[in-house]
Amino acid sequence: MNNKEGEFKLSRAVSLQRIRKKEIAQAYLFLAPTLAGFFIFILGPMAAAMGLAFFDWNLISPPTFAALHNYYVIFSDPRVLKIIWNTLFFTIVSVGVKLVLALLLALGVHSQISRFSNYFLRTTIFSPVVISMAAASVMLGWMLNTDFGIVNHFVRKLGIMPIKWLTSSTWSMRSIILIDIWKTIGFYFIVFLAGLHNIPKEFYEAAKVDGANAWHQFWYVSLPGLTPTLFFLLVIGLSSALQVFDQAYILTRGGPGDSTRVLVYYLYEHGFQYLNMGYASTLAVVLFLFVLILTIFQFRLGRFWVFYQ
């Protein structure tokens, strides 16, 4: 009897092991297209860019080894400092304004009692997110046109001289930031709204019992409960804003002057207009390292201010 039980357990273990191996093989089979796409379109180009950063290559003649020359050119190029500042200015202002406005909008919509008004406001605020950045840039570019744009039409009605939204070094970066805020604030808003829904109502009830007013409830209940959401939006927002390209390419082509020339657009110019692939790859590596270091820093710092329930 004991021998039969042992044989039964052994056969059962063998069959379970076979089933497990079969499930693992099926899992890898389903993951194969994604893994292939990752290696071909992400990891492969990353490795190629890191290698090309040490070469001079114009796509016509064979590449020549340049060692660290491309990195030296970057840090000695006076335009790079201006372009890095443009990128940082766009990132800080755009992400900062979106975080504040999206949080205020989420708090306002979350407090709505009417289901209809809640759904209507959520749909209205989120709807620009589904529009492509290229389409949004073209549409708002026409609206901000100095001569026949609808925005300057109302500006003239107020007796003010037309503003050169996209052709002035004073207004061009601000206009691009406004377009980015209008296009993407809905994503921040909907994530904040989801974060507010995840905060247990018992916390607010306990705060009311202790005599907390609306401000105290926000400061001691809502804001700590939203720190994971805020952390997520900071990581996603900063990394994506540092790679801004579409608005600068479609609306201003980096101008006037270098007022809206950002790092990715500068990379594009050297790679696909000047055919300087080595220098463009070096710019890509520098941007990648900066985003990587910034993300690691955010995760390290997040240990001290992010509170998980």
C-alpha positions in Angstrom: 0.0 0.0 0.0 2.8 2.4 0.9 4.6 1.6 -2.4 1.4 2.4 -4.3 1.0 5.7 -2.5 4.6 6.5 -3.2 4.2 5.7 -6.9 1.0 7.8 -7.0 2.7 10.8 -5.4 5.7 10.5 -7.7 3.6 10.2 -10.9 1.5 13.2 -9.7 4.6 15.3 -9.1 5.9 14.3 -12.6 2.6 15.3 -14.2 2.5 18.6 -12.3 6.0 19.3 -13.4 5.1 18.6 -17.0 2.1 20.9 -16.8 4.2 23.6 -15.3 6.8 23.4 -18.1 4.0 23.4 -20.6 2.5 26.6 -19.0 5.9 28.3 -19.0 6.5 27.4 -22.6 3.0 28.8 -23.5 3.8 32.0 -21.5 7.1 32.5 -23.4 5.2 31.9 -26.7 2.7 34.6 -25.9 5.5 36.9 -24.8 7.7 36.2 -27.9 6.2 39.1 -30.1 6.6 41.6 -27.3 10.1 40.4 -26.5 11.1 40.5 -30.1 9.7 44.0 -30.5 11.6 45.1 -27.4 15.0 43.7 -28.6 14.5 44.9 -32.2 13.0 48.3 -31.7 14.2 49.4 -28.2 17.2 47.5 -26.9 18.9 47.2 -30.3 18.7 50.9 -31.2 19.8 51.8 -27.7 22.9 49.6 -28.0 23.6 51.0 -31.5 23.3 54.6 -30.3 25.7 53.9 -27.4 28.2 52.5 -29.8 27.8 55.2 -32.5 28.4 57.8 -29.8 32.1 57.0 -30.1 32.2 57.4 -34.0 31.9 60.1 -36.6 29.4 58.9 -39.3 27.5 60.8 -42.0 25.6 57.8 -43.4 27.6 58.1 -46.6 31.2 57.3 -45.8 32.2 54.5 -43.3 32.2 55.5 -39.6 35.5 56.6 -38.1 36.4 56.1 -34.5 36.3 59.4 -32.6 36.7 58.2 -29.0 35.2 60.9 -26.6 35.3 63.7 -29.2 31.5 63.9 -29.5 31.1 64.2 -25.8 33.7 67.0 -25.7 31.9 68.8 -28.5 28.6 68.6 -26.5 30.0 70.1 -23.4 32.0 72.8 -25.3 29.1 73.8 -27.6 27.6 77.1 -26.4 24.3 76.3 -28.0 23.9 73.1 -25.9 23.6 75.1 -22.7 20.8 77.2 -24.1 19.0 74.1 -25.5 19.3 72.3 -22.2 17.9 75.3 -20.4 15.0 75.4 -22.8 14.3 71.7 -22.2 14.5 72.1 -18.4 12.3 75.3 -18.5 9.6 73.5 -20.5 9.8 70.5 -18.2 9.6 72.3 -14.9 6.9 74.8 -15.9 4.8 72.3 -17.9 4.8 69.5 -15.3 4.5 71.9 -12.3 1.4 73.7 -13.7 -0.2 70.4 -14.8 0.2 68.9 -11.4 -1.3 71.8 -9.6 -4.2 72.4 -12.0 -5.0 68.7 -12.4 -5.1 68.3 -8.6 -7.5 71.3 -8.3 -9.7 70.0 -11.1 -9.8 66.5 -9.6 -10.7 67.8 -6.1 -13.5 69.9 -7.7 -14.9 67.1 -9.8 -14.6 64.6 -6.9 -16.8 66.8 -4.8 -19.6 66.9 -7.4 -22.8 65.3 -6.1 -24.6 65.1 -9.5 -23.6 62.0 -11.4 -24.3 63.7 -14.7 -22.1 66.7 -14.0 -19.4 64.4 -12.7 -19.4 62.4 -16.0 -19.7 65.5 -18.1 -16.7 67.2 -16.5 -14.5 64.1 -16.6 -15.2 63.6 -20.3 -14.7 67.3 -21.1 -11.4 67.5 -19.3 -10.0 64.2 -20.5 -11.1 64.5 -24.2 -8.0 66.4 -25.4 -5.8 63.5 -24.4 -7.3 61.3 -27.2 -6.2 63.8 -29.8 -2.7 63.2 -31.2 -0.1 65.8 -30.3 0.5 66.5 -34.0 -3.2 67.2 -34.6 -3.4 69.3 -31.5 -0.3 71.3 -32.4 -1.6 72.0 -35.9 -5.1 73.0 -34.7 -3.8 75.3 -31.9 -1.1 76.7 -34.2 -3.8 78.0 -36.5 -5.7 79.4 -33.5 -2.5 81.2 -32.3 -1.6 82.6 -35.7 -0.6 86.2 -35.4 -2.5 87.5 -38.4 -5.7 85.4 -38.6 -5.8 83.3 -35.5 -9.0 83.3 -33.4 -7.1 84.1 -30.2 -5.7 87.3 -31.7 -9.1 88.1 -33.0 -10.4 88.4 -29.5 -7.2 90.2 -28.4 -7.9 92.9 -31.0 -11.5 93.2 -29.7 -10.0 94.2 -26.4 -8.0 96.9 -28.0 -4.6 95.2 -27.6 -2.0 94.8 -30.3 -1.9 91.2 -31.7 0.5 88.9 -29.8 3.2 87.0 -31.8 2.5 83.8 -30.0 4.7 81.6 -32.1 7.0 84.0 -33.9 8.3 85.9 -30.8 11.2 84.7 -28.7 9.2 86.0 -25.7 6.0 84.1 -26.3 7.0 81.0 -28.4 8.1 78.8 -25.5 5.1 79.9 -23.4 2.8 79.1 -26.2 4.2 75.6 -26.6 3.9 75.1 -22.8 0.2 76.2 -23.0 -0.5 73.8 -25.8 1.2 70.9 -23.9 -0.8 71.7 -20.8 -4.1 71.8 -22.7 -3.3 68.5 -24.5 -2.1 66.4 -21.6 -3.6 67.8 -18.4 -6.6 65.4 -18.8 -4.3 62.4 -18.1 -3.0 64.0 -14.9 -6.5 64.8 -13.9 -7.9 61.3 -14.4 -5.0 59.8 -12.5 -5.5 62.2 -9.6 -9.3 61.4 -9.6 -8.6 57.7 -9.4 -6.2 58.4 -6.5 -8.9 60.3 -4.7 -11.4 57.5 -5.2 -8.9 55.1 -3.6 -8.7 57.0 -0.3 -11.0 55.3 2.2 -14.0 57.4 3.2 -13.5 56.4 6.8 -10.4 58.6 6.9 -12.5 61.7 6.1 -15.2 60.7 8.6 -12.7 60.3 11.3 -11.2 63.7 10.5 -14.7 65.3 10.6 -15.3 63.7 14.0 -12.0 65.3 15.2 -13.2 68.7 14.0 -11.1 69.0 10.8 -12.3 71.6 8.3 -12.0 71.3 4.5 -8.4 72.5 4.4 -7.3 70.2 7.2 -9.0 67.2 5.5 -7.1 68.1 2.3 -3.7 68.6 4.0 -3.8 65.6 6.4 -6.0 63.1 4.5 -6.2 63.8 0.8 -2.6 64.9 0.2 -0.8 62.1 2.1 -3.2 59.6 0.4 -2.3 61.0 -3.0 1.5 60.8 -2.6 1.8 57.5 -4.6 -0.3 59.1 -7.3 1.8 62.2 -7.2 5.0 60.2 -7.3 3.8 58.2 -10.4 2.9 61.4 -12.2 6.2 63.0 -11.4 8.2 60.1 -12.8 6.1 59.8 -15.9 5.7 63.5 -16.4 9.3 64.5 -16.1 10.7 61.7 -18.3 8.2 62.5 -21.1 8.5 66.3 -20.9 12.3 66.0 -21.2 11.7 64.3 -24.5 9.4 66.9 -26.0 9.6 67.2 -29.7 6.3 67.3 -31.6 5.3 70.9 -30.7 8.7 72.4 -31.4 9.0 70.6 -34.7 5.5 71.4 -36.0 4.9 74.9 -34.6 8.3 76.7 -34.5 11.1 74.5 -35.9 13.0 75.4 -32.8 12.7 79.2 -33.5 12.7 82.0 -33.4 16.4 81.7 -32.9 17.0 79.0 -30.4 14.0 80.0 -28.1 12.1 76.7 -28.6 14.9 74.4 -29.7 14.9 71.5 -27.2 17.2 68.6 -26.8 15.3 66.0 -28.9 14.7 68.5 -31.7 18.5 69.4 -31.7 19.2 65.6 -31.8 16.8 65.3 -34.8 18.5 68.1 -36.6 22.0 66.6 -36.3 20.9 63.1 -37.1 18.4 63.6 -40.0 19.2 67.0 -41.4 23.0 67.3 -41.0 23.5 63.5 -41.2 25.9 63.7 -38.2 24.7 60.4 -36.7 27.6 60.1 -34.2 26.9 63.4 -32.6 23.1 62.8 -32.6 23.7 59.4 -30.9 25.9 61.1 -28.3 23.0 63.6 -27.6 20.7 60.6 -27.2 23.0 58.9 -24.8 23.3 62.1 -22.7 19.5 62.5 -22.6 19.1 58.8 -21.7 21.6 59.0 -18.8 20.0 62.2 -17.5 16.5 60.7 -17.5 17.9 57.5 -15.9 19.7 59.4 -13.1 16.7 61.7 -12.5 14.4 58.6 -12.3 16.7 56.8 -9.8 16.9 60.0 -7.8 13.1 60.3 -7.6 12.8 56.7 -6.5 15.4 57.2 -3.8 13.8 60.5 -2.6 10.3 58.9 -2.8 11.1 56.7 0.2 10.9 59.8 2.4 7.7 61.4 1.3 5.5 58.7 -0.4 3.1 57.0 2.0 1.4 53.8 1.0 -1.8 52.6 2.7 
